[in-house]
Amino acid sequence: MCGIAGFVAPSGEAPGEALRERVRGMTEALRHRGPDGEGIFVGPGLVLGHRRLSIIDLEGGAQPMRSWDGRLVVSFNGEIYNHHALRKELEGEGARFGTRCDTEVLLEGYRRWGAGLVERLSGMFAFGVMDLEEGRFLLARDRLGKKPLFVLRREEGLYFASEPRSFFAAGVLEARVEGEALRELLAFRYVPGRRTLFAGLEELPPGCLWEWSWGEEPRERRYWEPAFGEEGEAPGEAEAAEELRALLRAEARERLESEVPLGAFLSGGVDSAAVVYAMAQEMGAERLQAVTVGFEDPRFDERPQARALARSLGIQLFEECLKPDPEQDLGRLVEVMDQPQLDSSLWPTLLVSEAARRHVTVALSGDGGDESFGGYRRYRFDKAERGLRRLLPSPVWSGMGRLYPKGDRLPRPLRAKRTLQNLGRGPEEAYLRSVASLLPEEVDELLLPEVGGGRDPFATMREIWAGLKARDPDQKLLEFDLQTWLPGDILTKVDRASMAVSLEVRCPLLDHRVVDFAARLPARYKFDRREGKKLPRRAFEPWLGEAWLRRRKRGFSIPLADWLRGPLWERVLEARRGAFAQEHFRPETLDRYMGEHKAGSRDRGEALWALLVLHLWKERWGSPGRGRS
């Protein structure tokens, strides 16, 4: 895994010394992503930078890499799992290779297939490749958005990099929050779609590429979308379960190549356990090492379950007990968040990445099973709500929702106000409100009127919903989350946390073939009102046993609401007095929220965590010399 940065001029003119140094600074800002080496290439209309984390061909894989004849050059972040098959095909057509690494396959593939190369790739990637003779440039990102790729258009040309910090370092972007994007960040904990928190900076969407020739405008093309809306005749459940087992073994096998220590994350969940089982079958249990983490609180500790599975499989297991330090950890968190993300699970994700890195450099994970196979409880709740919605007219449900008391301190089954309100709304609005961390009226209540001009914080999400291909309402939820929650929250969190400690994470269940297989299956194979991930449970029962599959997975979280009343309270008070709060938040709302949370009468943890994170971000990234928020 690596970090990339670069600049492309529309005219093809040779970059001056100032541009070269600018890209060098962008590249240096990504040192954490690639501690093993740095490279800069300067050519006509082009400067490429690269930071390398060596995984394959440790001696011969330095980047930016040029083709054997010097015509092509590439800067690449990621792994191409089918590079051996592509190399064999290319060699059959006369291609020449001088290394064993997957990077060179991109060069020779681009020579023969042009932008069509991207559709042949299996892996996670973000790269820029240029034909120096013809002046053609290609920028591409993997299908699901596992690897980040940010782009910034300026009058002098196009800048791109793996993280926003590169643009700050080059002085081409101010670390100043855009009000409309801030409204979306508060609503969903991340900024959905292609926009970012910073004016002018975009993130190339998953499954998209840009093509650019000297003297022309960049052309964007989507080369892949998940296969929702393409449901044909469904296989039998037994046949589908067998195919899923075969797929997972094949995807695990593809991800085992490494010349540095490789292992796996193992928790108490179905997905990571199935990945570990498949790895043990493919590489041999005696060679497999897994890492599991837990907490001192037994309610959140899954180490006993992981220990039992490791013992039954005969694999080596490294165990670590995480001990979050609310004060000490905040500094490391804000260093990771050059663009703030408000999902507090970034915190334990960073801690588990640090724990894994003490033992391995590459780790396979179970990420992706919930999104493709309906593992989240919200899918079942939404399905149940749709059934209830038909029983009474929507005004009746809305009236009940208005009258029902707010009950943060009530037992969870009695906290029904939001559910009753949702029953009075349409399916799209109800689902958006169920996944939102703060509702539009709460965002309005928090922010000063001039921040974001009152833009609907759900606007981008509504546009994405309108473009969904799935016709089945259950399938719509999965397609929506694959386009929003997965790249915006889950994959961003995993990439930033793992790259902060130079750890490569590979996700067999997020291969596009697994995602397409799941998308084509009927929703009834995935979840109903009582159970999620139905097909994986059936498929992996022969591997893991029924007892394991019927266990309820414990949460991997921190007691954030309690900490914001306790060890983090002084930091919240500090954030209340800080510059970001003064510039963006209504003081009377903050004071009320803080009083309610401290007294325990309302849980205002989401809003106060947002206040704290944005304050810390302002101090680290928006300080003098780094732009203003």
N, C-alpha and C positions, 0 to 999 in steps of 0.2 A: 504494500500500500504506500501511497506517495502523496505529494502535493505538487500541483502544476500552476503555472502562471504564464502570462504572455501578452503580447501586443501585436496586432495586425494592422498595417496601414492600407487604406483603400487604393492608394496610388502605386504601391510597390516600390516607393522610394526607400533608399537605405536609411534606417533609423539613426538619428544622431546620438551623441554620447549621453545626453540627458535622458533619452528614452531607454537606453541600455541600462543606465544606473537605476532608473525607475523600476524596470522589471527585475533587476537584481535585488532591489529592496523588497519587492512583492514576494520574490522567491524566498528570501531569508526569513520573512515573516512566517513561513510555513515549515520551519525547521523541525517542529514537533511531529509533523506528519512524515518526515523522512530524515532521520538522524544519520543515515549511513552514507550520504553523498549529495553533492549539489552540482548542477550543470547549467550553463547558459549557452544558447545558440543565437547568433545574429546573422541574418540573411536579408535579401531584398524584401523590404516591406514587412519584416518579421523579427520579433525577439521572443524566444521561448525560454522559460525557466523551469527547473525541476528539482525537487527534493526527493531522495530515494530512501525507502525502507526495503532493504534487500530480502527477497523471499525465494526467487528462482534465478539460477545462473548468477551467483553472487559476484563473479568476476567480470562477466561479459554483458551485463544488463544496464550499464550506465546510460543516463539520459540527460538532455534530449538526444535521441538516437537518429543517425542518418542511415539511409539505405546504402548498399554496397557501392552504388555508382554516384552517390552524393545528391541525387535528384530530389529525394524525399526526406523529410525530417518530421519527427513526432515527439510530443511530450504527453505522457500517459500516466493516469492514476487508476489502479484497479488490478484485476486479474481476469484473464481470458481462459476459461476452463477447457474449452475445446481447441486450444491452440495446436495441439499435436495433430488432430484430424485436419485442421485447416492447413497446417504446414505440409502435410502429406499431399493434400490436394494441389497446393501451390507448386510443390516440387514436381508433381506430375505434369504441370504446365510450364516447367522450365525455370521456376524461381530459384534464386540463389540465397543461401543463408550463411551467416558467419557466427551466429550465437545460438544458444538453446532457449532463449527467453521468449515469452509471449509478445513482447513489444515489437520484435522484428516481424512477426506475423502481421501486425497492423500495417507496417510499411509495405510489405509485398502484397498484402490483400488490397490495400488502397490503389496500388499500381494497376492491378488487374480488374478490380471490381468498382473502383471509385466509391461513391457514397453507399453503394449496395453492399459494401463490406459490413456495415453496421448490422444489417439484418441477419448476417451469418454468425454473429458473435453470440456466445453463451458466456455470461460472466457479469461482473460489475465493473463499470468503467466510466471515465470521463477523459476525453483526450482531444488534442488539436493536432492535425497532421497537414502538411503543406507540400504541394508539388511546386518546387522552386522554379522549374522551367516554364510551366504553364500559368503560374500564379494562381493556382486553385487552393483554397483552404477549406478544411472540414473540421467542425467542432461538434462533438457528439456526447450524449449522456445515456447511460444504460436505461433499460426499459422501465424499471420500477423506482429509479432515483436513489439507488444505494450509495452512489458516489456523487458528491455535490459539484456543481459547476455554475459559477456566477459570471455574468457578463455586464460590461459597462460601455456604452457608446459615448464617445467624445468626438469633438471636431477633428482631432488628429487621427482617430481610428478607433479600433475595438480592443478593449482590455478584457482579459478573462483570468479567473483564478479559482482555487478550491474553496477559499473562505473570504469573507468580507475584510478581514484584517489586512489582507494584501493590498487592497485598494486604499485603506487608511494609511498604510506604511508608505505607499507611493505618492500620497498627497493628491490623488485624483478624486477622492470621495471624502466628504465630511461625515463624521460620525454624528449625524443629526437626524433625529427621529421624525419621520413624516406622519402627520396627524391622522390621516385616513388609515394608514397601515397600523398605527398604534391602536386604533379602535378595534381592528380585526385581531390584533395580538391579544388584547385583553379578553375578547370574546372567546377565543379558541386556544390560547396559550402559544400559538404560532401564527405566522402570516400565511394564509392559504394562497395557492396559485403561484404565478410566476413573480409577483411583486415581492419586495423585501421591505424592511423598515426604513430604507434609505432611498431618497429620491434619485431616480435614474438607474439604480442597481437592480438587475433582474436575475432570477435563477432560471437557467434553461430547464424547461419542464422535463420530467422523465419521458423516455421514449421519443425524444425529439433530437434533431440535428440542425445545424446551420451550415450552409454552403455559401462560399464567398469567392468571387474572382476579382482580380484587380480591375478597378474602374466600374464595378457594379455594386449594387446594394446586397446585403446578406439576405438569403432566402431560407426561411425556416420550414421544416417538414416534419410531421409526426410519422415515424416509421413503425410504431407498434402501439396497440391498445389491447387491454385484456379482452378475452373473447366472450364478453357478455353479449346477449342478444343473438348468439350463434348456437343456441341449444338445439341439438338434433335428437334423435332417438336415444334415450338414456340407456346405458348398460344396466344389467342387474346389479344390486348392491354388492353381492359377493364378487362379481367381476370387477366392479369399480374399486373395491377394497384391495383386491389382488394387484390391480394396476397401480394403485397408490403406493403399495409396498415396493413394487418394482421401480417406480419412479424415484422414491426416496433413496433406495440403495444406489441407483444410477447417479443421482445428484450428489450423494455423499462421496461416491467413488471419484467423481470429477474434482472434488474439492480437497483431495488428500495430498496433492502434489505440493511439496515444500522442501526447501533445503535448510530450514530453521525449525526449532521445536514447534510441533503442532499438537493441538488437543481439542477439547470441547468444553462448553459450559454445560453443567448438569444441575437442574433444579428438581423440584418435585412435580413438574408438569409433564403432560403427555408429549408435547412437541420435542423438548430437549431430550427426553428419555428415548424417543423413537430415533432421533438423529444419532444419539450415542450408540444405540443398538445397531443401526445400519452401519456406522463406522466400524464397530467391532467385527461385524460380519465381513466387511470389505478389507480391512487392514490387519485383522487379528487382534483379539482382546489383549494379548500380552504386550502389544506395542502401543496401545491406546492409553492416554492419560487425560483425565477430566478434572475440572475445577468446580467446586461447589462452595457457595458462601451461605452464611446464615447470620442471624442476629442473636444476641443474648436472650431476648424475649422469645420464649418458645412458641408464641402465637405466630411469629413470623419466621420461624426457623425450619427450613426444609432439609437440613443436612442429614437427619436420620433416614429420610426416604431415599435421598441420593446415595447414601452409604449402603443401604440395602440393595439397590440396583447395581451399584458398582461391584459389590461382593458377588452377586449372582452371575454377573457377566465376566468376572475375573479381570477387571481393568484397574489401573492405578488411579486413585482418587486423592487429590489435594483438597483439603478442607481449610477454610478460613472463616473466622468470626469477624464480621464487620462491626466496627464501633464508631458510628458517625460522631463527629465533633462539630456541633453547630457553629461554633466560632471559627475554628481553624479551617474547616472545609469550605467556608464561603469564599475565601480568597482563591482557592483552586477552581471553584465553580465559575466565578466571574471571569477568570482567565480563559476558560473554555468558551464563554458566551460572547464572542465578538458581535453577534447578532442575538439579542436576548431571546431565550425560549423560556416560557413560564411553566413548563411541565416539571414539577418538583422531583419526579422520578429520575431526572437527569442526575440528581445527587447520588442515589444508590447505584445508578448505572456507571458513574465515574468510579465509585469505590470498587465495584466488582471488576471493572476493567483493570484497575490497578492491581487487584488481587491476582487476576489471571496472568497479567504480564510478568509477574514474578516467577511464573512457571513455563509459559509458552509465548511464542511470538505470533502464532496464528491460532485462532479458536473458531470452531464451528458452533453455531447457535441454532435454537429452535424458533427464531423469529419468523413470522409470516403465517403460522398455522391459524391463528385466531382470525386474521383478516380474510383469508381465502375460504375457511371452512366454518365460519360463523361461531367463533368461540366466545365472543363478548356477550355478557348478559343483556346489554342494551338491545341486541337484535331480538331476543326473546320477548323483552318488555314491549318493544315496538310492535311485534306481531300480536301480542295480547291486547295492546291498546287498539289496534285496528279492529279486532273482534268486538271490543267493548264499544267503540265509537259508533257501531251500527245499531246499538241498542236504544240510544236516546238521541234526540236532536242536539246539534252542537250548542245552541244557546243554553240548554239545560246543563250540559257539562260545564260550560263557561261560568254559569251562575254558581254552580257548586264550588268551582275552583276559587271564585272570588270570596265566597263565604267561609271556606275552610281555613282554619287558623294556620299561621306559620308555626312550624314545630321542630326547630333544630334540636330541641332537647327532648322531644318525644321519642319513644322507641321507633326504630327504623320502619317497621310495617305501618306506622301511623303517620309517617311524613308523606302525605298524599297530595299536598297542595299542587305541586308542579304537575303531577300525573293528571289530576282533575282538570287543570288548565289546558294541558296538552290534548285531552280528549275533546275539547271544544275547538281545536284547530285542525287544519288540514295536515296530511301526512308529512309533507316537506317541512312545514314550519315546526311541527311537533318534533321531528327527528333533529333538526338543527338546534332547537332549544334543549333537547336531551343531551346533546354532545357538547354544548357550550359550557364553558367554565363561568362566564358572566353573561347575563342576558342583555339584550340591547338597552333596556331601560336602566339596568345597573351601570352599563358603560356610560350612558348619558348622565347618570347621577354622579359618577366619579369624575369625569373629565370637565375641564373648563369649556364653556360654549364654543370658543374659537378654535379648539383643538379638533381638527378633522372636519370642520364644517358641518357636523351633524350627519355625516355619511352613515348609512345603514351598515353596521358591522357584519351583517350577514350577506351583504351584496355579492361578494365574490363567490361565496358558497352557493347562493341561489343560482348564479350563472353556471357553476359546475353541475349542480343538480339538473338544470334544464337540459344539459348536453348528454346525460346518461343514456346508454344504449339499452340497458336491461329493461324489459317490460314487466317482469314479475316484481312486485313490491319488496319481497324479501331479497331478491338479487340486487335491487337498486341500492340497498343499504351496504352490501358488500362492495359493489362497484364504486360507490361514493367514497367509502373509507379507503379503498385502494388508491384513489386519486387524491385524497386530501390528508387524512390522518396518518396513513402509512409513510408517505414521503415527508410530510410537513412536520410530524412529531416523532414517530418511532425511528425511522431511518436517520433523521437528522441527529437525534439524541444519541443513537448508537455510534454513528460516525464521529461526532465531536468527542464523545467520551473515550472511545477506543483510540482515536488518533492522538488525543492529548497525551497518551502514554505509549504511542507507537505500537499499538496492537492491531493486527488485521483480523476482522470478524467476517466469516463466510456463512451464508444462510441458505442451506439446501432447499428449504420450503419456499424460498422466494425466487427460485428459478422460474423463468417465464413459462416453461413447459408445465410445471406444477400449477402455476396460477391459471393458465389457460385450461388445463384439465379440470380444475375446480370450477372455473367460470362456466363451463359448458354443462356441468352437472345440474340437475334440478335442485332447487333450494331445499326440498324435503330431505335430501341426502345430507344436508349440512346442519340444519337446526330446526327445532320446532319450539312450542311454548315451554317445554319442560327441559330440553337438553340441547347443548351446543356441541359442535364438532362431532356429529354423529358418525360420519364416515371414518375419520381418523381413529375413533375409538374402536370401531369394528375392525378396521384394517390392522391396527397395532395390538389388538388383544392377543394374537398368537405370539407376539414378541414379548409383551410386558405383563400379561395376565389380567384378569378382570378386576382383581382387587386394586391394582395400581390405577387402572382407568377410572374407577368409581370414586377415587379419592377426590376431595375438594382441594384445589390448588390454593395455597395460602398467598396472600398478597406480598409483593416485593416493594415495600413502600416505607416511608418514614412518618413518624407522628407529627406531621407538619403543624396542624392546628394547635397542638399542645405546646410545641416549641415556640410558636409565635406568641403565646401567652407567657412563656417561661424564658429559656435561655436566649431566645432571639428578640425578646421584647425591647431591650435597649437599642438594638439595631433598627427595629421598626420606628422607635421614637427618633432616632437619628435620621432615618429616611424621611420621616414626616417633615423634618426641618430642612431637608436637602434641596438642592437647586432643581432637580427633576420634578419633585412634588410641587414646588412653587410655580414652575412653568406650565404644568400640565393638569394638575388635579385640583378639584374644588376642596378648599380647606375644611369647610363645614362637614362635607361628606366623609373625609378621612377621619376627622375627629369623632364623628358618630360611629363609623365602622370600627375604629380602634376601641372605643368605649364598649360597644356591644361585644366585641370579640374578647376583650380582657375580662369582662363580667361573665362571659359564657352564655349570654342570652341569645346570641346569633353566631353562627360560624361564618366569619368573614375571612377565612384563611386564604381563599383564592385572591381576593383583592389586596390583602396585606402582603402576601408573597409577591404579587406583581409590583407593588410599591417598593419592596425591599430589593428585588432583583433589578429593577430599572434604576434605582438609586445607586446600587453597586456598579451597574454598567456605566452609568454617567461618570462615576468617579474614576473608573479604569479606562474606559474607551472614549468618553466624551470630554475628558479633561483638556485644559489648554494645550494646544499643539496637536490635538487629535480631533478637532472640530467641536461644534456645540450641538447639544441635543435640543 
